[in-house]
Structures are given as C-alpha cells and as structure tokens.
Amino acid sequence: MSDLGDSGTEEFDVEPDAEPSIATTSGIDLDEIQRDLEGVQTALERLNEGTYWTDEITGGLIPHEILDAFPLTRTVAGNTAG
C-alpha cells in the first residue's frame, strides 16, 4: 500500500545548465509564455506608476470589470459592445 503523502515528491536529476529537451518542452509555447510575462511586467509597472486603470489610447478609465476579467488590458479603444 502506498502512502498518499508521498505522491509528487519524486526527485529528478537535472543539469543546471542543460538545454531543455523536446521531451520537457513538448506542447509548451515558450514564445507565448514570454509574451505573458512581458504583459505582467508591464501591468506591474503601470500599477506602480498609478496608470494601471488608465486606457493608453483614450486616457479614460478602464472599467474595473474589464480589468478583473482581463488584468493585462491596456486599452479598450476599438472594442465595441454588442
């Protein structure tokens, strides 16, 4: 009988400077992850500057409902309802 507390605690030997292999990156879009990271960094900068809630195109406020749903939003210009 296995101990459920041990699940997920296996250790793997990985070389610190090893290049990722196809097996470890299969199905992962590293470019998309990089874009997401850049978006988060931009959002944090805007938050620190006090401009997070400001539309970069119109200068108006971005509704909190939009930022709640899409926290990386920088503009709502060009979006139409309906």
Order of alpha helices (4+ residues) and beta strands (2+ residues): alpha-alpha-alpha
